[in-house]
Amino acid sequence: MSVDAVSLEVFRRLFASVAEEMGAALGRTAWSPNIKERRDYSCAVFDAAGRLVAQAEHIPVHLGAMPASVQAAIERFDSFQRGDLIALNDPYLGGTHLPDLTLISPVFVPRDEAGGETDVLAGFVATRAHHADVGGIAPGSMPTSTSIYQEGFIIPPIRLARAGALNEEAVELFMRNVRTPDERRGDLAAQIAANRIGESRYERLIARYGRSTVTEHVNALIDYAERLVRSALREIPAGRYTFADDMEPPRPSDDRPRIVVTLISDGAGTLTVDFTGTSPEQPMSNINAVRAVTVSAVQYCARCLAGPLTPANHGSFASVEVITPEGTLVNPRPPCAVSAGNVETSQRIVDVVFGALADVLPDTIPAASQGTMNNITIGGMDPRTGRPYAYYETLAGGVGAGPGAPGESAIHSHMTNTLNTPIEALEFQYPFRVTAYGVRRGSGGNGRFRGGDGLVRTVEFLAPATVSLLTERRSRGAWGLAGGADGAPGRNILRRMGEEARDIPLPPSVTIDVGPGDLLTIETPGGGGWGAPETPDV
């Protein structure tokens, strides 16, 4: 089969369907609400060299960083066998943060198809899923940490299965270091099943069309994606464009960590994204983003510019160079804590990259979105069962308005693509209830086009628990563009229901103990407005 426009689109869909089917199986069979209900997972397909071939429409921060995990596995092991499973979650070896467990499976061409005496490695499939607890100093493994050792159980690339035989000792070691082993075992089994489905579908695809035809279309799709991205990047005039934005300080008395980016465009389709000038790594905070996360956020921005029809593969990233000075907030060194770097700093990296382009692409770039994932983890002992539990969720917010449309309200944006946990599922699974949940009206920035509104959620605790919050945009709102107003900052409020009920403002990141009857309210940020308002706010 020769490559033409029709066959290229057919194979693009075929490769993506492998990842989509893996995701469907993972979501259907997972145990935890975080994976089953919120769909906090991602799936992708790679070639034998570890190049990304296709991905499902899952979570950008997972998918952009996943190639680094596959490369780490390739570098760690000299060879693979049919039925192998490689597991890892180490952020400094291709991971994102410790709750995100990645499973990688090699895919082989049968020996008769390969024309040799042994099977031939044809590629890999991979899943990444956020496990609601992987140990560490607080339930949910997303504490206000100062070292990666406080964040949970660290797994370098290991063979979780060899030639189809599961390494039970490794599984038991993992389960002994988490608070909810039954749930983890169920989610792990779902991930393994998804990987096995991916192997089978990839092998069947090769068997149907032949190894040479599949390889030819992999190369053609990668070349095609590179051409599309280069074409989009040629719209950026040659020059240097700088922007900076601040994160919340680790403590009120600390300086605000700053992310600085300089975009260098040659005007011919190549872009250098240089983070020189960014604040040093933060030893007293967990907002450090490992290089894989930083690169993932930059690649997301490039794909946004190229448009939704651009295949998500290795070629999408070939024309973008990312410079991350070692020892900075966007490329820390072990053992810096990183749990919030994946979820919070990744969002701010998107903001600064788009901010640098706002003046030169005024008809394309929107105002800043909420700039946070509003992470909440709750854990303790469930009095109904007498067993530990761990809950994790990210909360939606406002999207920045653009040059032609208002921002959407109360949805996830940019580096996250999850759903919310349905209240019915949440209250059935955990010892707390939701007493308020709705749109935070008026929190989007005013403008010719208004920014999207955030949301408000209040949780009432029915038993003692430990709560961790990792949030941003609490002291400064998402910036507006072209004369549009900033969005409203978020707020975290705890109402203690003791002898004297009182509201306690909480810092952006905190780990606290709560008791029965206490109420936690999270008000998420609104998006920035775009354009000078035709009528001012009243």
Solvent accessible surface area in square Angstrom, and as a share of the most:
residue,aa,sasa,rsa
1,M,128,0.57
2,S,85,0.55
3,V,53,0.31
4,D,77,0.40
5,A,85,0.66
6,V,110,0.63
7,S,10,0.07
8,L,22,0.11
9,E,68,0.31
10,V,66,0.38
11,F,1,0.00
12,R,46,0.17
13,R,147,0.53
14,L,42,0.21
15,F,1,0.00
16,A,27,0.21
17,S,56,0.36
18,V,4,0.02
19,A,0,0.00
20,E,74,0.33
21,E,63,0.28
22,M,0,0.00
23,G,2,0.02
24,A,46,0.35
25,A,3,0.02
26,L,0,0.00
27,G,12,0.12
28,R,174,0.63
29,T,70,0.40
30,A,6,0.04
31,W,147,0.51
32,S,0,0.00
33,P,5,0.03
34,N,4,0.02
35,I,0,0.00
36,K,87,0.37
37,E,50,0.22
38,R,0,0.00
39,R,135,0.49
40,D,8,0.04
41,Y,12,0.04
42,S,0,0.00
43,C,0,0.00
44,A,0,0.00
45,V,0,0.00
46,F,0,0.00
47,D,15,0.08
48,A,43,0.33
49,A,66,0.51
50,G,2,0.02
51,R,69,0.25
52,L,2,0.01
53,V,6,0.03
54,A,8,0.07
55,Q,34,0.15
56,A,1,0.01
57,E,152,0.68
58,H,29,0.13
59,I,6,0.03
60,P,31,0.19
61,V,3,0.02
62,H,4,0.02
63,L,5,0.03
64,G,13,0.13
65,A,1,0.01
66,M,0,0.00
67,P,26,0.16
68,A,38,0.29
69,S,0,0.00
70,V,0,0.00
71,Q,67,0.30
72,A,14,0.11
73,A,0,0.00
74,I,50,0.25
75,E,141,0.63
76,R,142,0.52
77,F,21,0.09
78,D,155,0.80
79,S,71,0.46
80,F,27,0.11
81,Q,80,0.36
82,R,94,0.34
83,G,10,0.09
84,D,0,0.00
85,L,0,0.00
86,I,0,0.00
87,A,3,0.02
88,L,0,0.00
89,N,1,0.01
90,D,17,0.09
91,P,3,0.02
92,Y,52,0.20
93,L,80,0.40
94,G,9,0.09
95,G,0,0.00
96,T,1,0.00
97,H,1,0.00
98,L,1,0.00
99,P,0,0.00
100,D,0,0.00
101,L,6,0.03
102,T,0,0.00
103,L,0,0.00
104,I,0,0.00
105,S,0,0.00
106,P,2,0.01
107,V,0,0.00
108,F,14,0.06
109,V,0,0.00
110,P,51,0.32
111,R,136,0.50
112,D,121,0.63
113,E,73,0.33
114,A,26,0.20
115,G,72,0.69
116,G,43,0.42
117,E,154,0.69
118,T,93,0.54
119,D,43,0.22
120,V,45,0.26
121,L,49,0.24
122,A,18,0.14
123,G,0,0.00
124,F,1,0.00
125,V,0,0.00
126,A,0,0.00
127,T,0,0.00
128,R,0,0.00
129,A,0,0.00
130,H,3,0.02
131,H,0,0.00
132,A,1,0.01
133,D,0,0.00
134,V,1,0.01
135,G,6,0.06
136,G,30,0.29
137,I,109,0.55
138,A,3,0.02
139,P,19,0.12
140,G,0,0.00
141,S,0,0.00
142,M,1,0.01
143,P,1,0.01
144,T,51,0.30
145,S,1,0.01
146,T,49,0.29
147,S,24,0.15
148,I,5,0.03
149,Y,151,0.58
150,Q,57,0.25
151,E,0,0.00
152,G,11,0.11
153,F,46,0.19
154,I,49,0.25
155,I,12,0.06
156,P,63,0.40
157,P,6,0.04
158,I,54,0.28
159,R,36,0.13
160,L,8,0.04
161,A,1,0.01
162,R,133,0.48
163,A,58,0.45
164,G,49,0.47
165,A,67,0.52
166,L,67,0.34
167,N,58,0.30
168,E,94,0.42
169,E,135,0.60
170,A,19,0.15
171,V,4,0.02
172,E,87,0.39
173,L,105,0.52
174,F,10,0.04
175,M,8,0.04
176,R,199,0.73
177,N,64,0.33
178,V,15,0.09
179,R,66,0.24
180,T,12,0.07
181,P,48,0.30
182,D,64,0.33
183,E,23,0.10
184,R,0,0.00
185,R,94,0.34
186,G,8,0.07
187,D,0,0.00
188,L,8,0.04
189,A,57,0.44
190,A,3,0.03
191,Q,0,0.00
192,I,29,0.15
193,A,42,0.32
194,A,0,0.00
195,N,0,0.00
196,R,71,0.26
197,I,47,0.24
198,G,0,0.00
199,E,15,0.07
200,S,43,0.28
201,R,72,0.26
202,Y,3,0.01
203,E,38,0.17
204,R,150,0.55
205,L,12,0.06
206,I,3,0.02
207,A,70,0.54
208,R,183,0.67
209,Y,49,0.19
210,G,18,0.17
211,R,98,0.36
212,S,88,0.57
213,T,14,0.08
214,V,7,0.04
215,T,67,0.39
216,E,80,0.36
217,H,0,0.00
218,V,6,0.04
219,N,61,0.31
220,A,23,0.18
221,L,4,0.02
222,I,8,0.04
223,D,74,0.38
224,Y,67,0.26
225,A,0,0.00
226,E,42,0.19
227,R,141,0.52
228,L,54,0.27
229,V,0,0.00
230,R,71,0.26
231,S,51,0.33
232,A,21,0.16
233,L,3,0.01
234,R,123,0.45
235,E,121,0.54
236,I,1,0.00
237,P,68,0.43
238,A,70,0.55
239,G,29,0.27
240,R,163,0.60
241,Y,36,0.14
242,T,86,0.50
243,F,60,0.25
244,A,31,0.24
245,D,19,0.10
246,D,13,0.07
247,M,0,0.00
248,E,12,0.05
249,P,30,0.19
250,P,43,0.27
251,R,122,0.45
252,P,133,0.84
253,S,105,0.68
254,D,39,0.20
255,D,128,0.66
256,R,60,0.22
257,P,4,0.03
258,R,109,0.40
259,I,0,0.00
260,V,25,0.15
261,V,0,0.00
262,T,18,0.10
263,L,0,0.00
264,I,56,0.29
265,S,6,0.04
266,D,81,0.42
267,G,28,0.27
268,A,61,0.47
269,G,0,0.00
270,T,51,0.30
271,L,7,0.04
272,T,23,0.13
273,V,0,0.00
274,D,24,0.12
275,F,0,0.00
276,T,81,0.47
277,G,57,0.55
278,T,9,0.05
279,S,21,0.13
280,P,92,0.58
281,E,30,0.13
282,Q,26,0.11
283,P,88,0.55
284,M,99,0.44
285,S,12,0.08
286,N,6,0.03
287,I,10,0.05
288,N,0,0.00
289,A,0,0.00
290,V,6,0.03
291,R,102,0.37
292,A,16,0.13
293,V,0,0.00
294,T,0,0.00
295,V,25,0.14
296,S,1,0.01
297,A,0,0.00
298,V,3,0.01
299,Q,22,0.10
300,Y,43,0.16
301,C,2,0.01
302,A,5,0.04
303,R,58,0.21
304,C,60,0.36
305,L,35,0.17
306,A,24,0.19
307,G,20,0.19
308,P,121,0.76
309,L,131,0.65
310,T,2,0.01
311,P,6,0.04
312,A,16,0.12
313,N,0,0.00
314,H,78,0.35
315,G,0,0.00
316,S,0,0.00
317,F,28,0.12
318,A,51,0.40
319,S,3,0.02
320,V,17,0.10
321,E,97,0.43
322,V,14,0.08
323,I,65,0.33
324,T,13,0.08
325,P,41,0.26
326,E,127,0.57
327,G,8,0.08
328,T,16,0.09
329,L,0,0.00
330,V,0,0.00
331,N,28,0.14
332,P,6,0.04
333,R,115,0.42
334,P,86,0.54
335,P,68,0.42
336,C,14,0.08
337,A,0,0.00
338,V,1,0.00
339,S,0,0.00
340,A,1,0.01
341,G,0,0.00
342,N,3,0.01
343,V,6,0.03
344,E,2,0.01
345,T,0,0.00
346,S,0,0.00
347,Q,1,0.01
348,R,2,0.01
349,I,0,0.00
350,V,0,0.00
351,D,3,0.01
352,V,0,0.00
353,V,3,0.02
354,F,13,0.05
355,G,7,0.06
356,A,7,0.05
357,L,1,0.00
358,A,11,0.08
359,D,131,0.68
360,V,36,0.21
361,L,22,0.11
362,P,73,0.46
363,D,122,0.63
364,T,74,0.43
365,I,3,0.01
366,P,38,0.24
367,A,2,0.02
368,A,3,0.02
369,S,3,0.02
370,Q,0,0.00
371,G,2,0.02
372,T,0,0.00
373,M,6,0.02
374,N,0,0.00
375,N,1,0.01
376,I,5,0.02
377,T,1,0.00
378,I,0,0.00
379,G,0,0.00
380,G,25,0.24
381,M,106,0.47
382,D,7,0.03
383,P,88,0.55
384,R,129,0.47
385,T,87,0.50
386,G,52,0.50
387,R,129,0.47
388,P,63,0.39
389,Y,15,0.06
390,A,1,0.01
391,Y,4,0.01
392,Y,5,0.02
393,E,0,0.00
394,T,4,0.02
395,L,3,0.01
396,A,9,0.07
397,G,0,0.00
398,G,0,0.00
399,V,31,0.18
400,G,5,0.05
401,A,0,0.00
402,G,13,0.12
403,P,43,0.27
404,G,50,0.48
405,A,53,0.41
406,P,87,0.55
407,G,13,0.13
408,E,111,0.50
409,S,43,0.28
410,A,29,0.23
411,I,74,0.37
412,H,28,0.13
413,S,12,0.07
414,H,31,0.14
415,M,0,0.00
416,T,7,0.04
417,N,78,0.40
418,T,9,0.05
419,L,85,0.42
420,N,58,0.30
421,T,1,0.01
422,P,50,0.32
423,I,54,0.27
424,E,133,0.60
425,A,23,0.18
426,L,0,0.00
427,E,63,0.28
428,F,164,0.68
429,Q,68,0.30
430,Y,7,0.03
431,P,4,0.03
432,F,1,0.01
433,R,104,0.38
434,V,19,0.11
435,T,72,0.42
436,A,45,0.35
437,Y,80,0.30
438,G,36,0.35
439,V,52,0.30
440,R,39,0.14
441,R,190,0.69
442,G,57,0.54
443,S,4,0.03
444,G,4,0.03
445,G,3,0.02
446,N,16,0.08
447,G,8,0.08
448,R,141,0.51
449,F,45,0.19
450,R,91,0.33
451,G,5,0.05
452,G,1,0.01
453,D,19,0.10
454,G,0,0.00
455,L,7,0.03
456,V,36,0.21
457,R,5,0.02
458,T,15,0.09
459,V,5,0.03
460,E,37,0.16
461,F,1,0.00
462,L,76,0.38
463,A,5,0.04
464,P,89,0.56
465,A,8,0.07
466,T,32,0.18
467,V,0,0.00
468,S,3,0.02
469,L,0,0.00
470,L,1,0.01
471,T,2,0.01
472,E,4,0.02
473,R,10,0.04
474,R,27,0.10
475,S,67,0.43
476,R,122,0.45
477,G,14,0.13
478,A,0,0.00
479,W,35,0.12
480,G,16,0.15
481,L,33,0.16
482,A,65,0.50
483,G,56,0.54
484,G,12,0.11
485,A,44,0.34
486,D,84,0.44
487,G,4,0.03
488,A,30,0.24
489,P,47,0.30
490,G,1,0.01
491,R,127,0.47
492,N,4,0.02
493,I,31,0.16
494,L,2,0.01
495,R,99,0.36
496,R,67,0.25
497,M,87,0.39
498,G,58,0.56
499,E,191,0.86
500,E,136,0.61
501,A,53,0.41
502,R,132,0.48
503,D,79,0.41
504,I,49,0.25
505,P,112,0.70
506,L,22,0.11
507,P,61,0.39
508,P,30,0.19
509,S,46,0.29
510,V,23,0.13
511,T,50,0.29
512,I,29,0.15
513,D,100,0.52
514,V,7,0.04
515,G,19,0.18
516,P,83,0.52
517,G,23,0.23
518,D,8,0.04
519,L,43,0.22
520,L,2,0.01
521,T,26,0.15
522,I,3,0.02
523,E,23,0.10
524,T,0,0.00
525,P,0,0.00
526,G,0,0.00
527,G,0,0.00
528,G,0,0.00
529,G,0,0.00
530,W,35,0.12
531,G,4,0.04
532,A,67,0.52
533,P,48,0.30
534,E,150,0.67
535,T,102,0.59
536,P,108,0.68
537,D,92,0.48
538,V,197,1.13
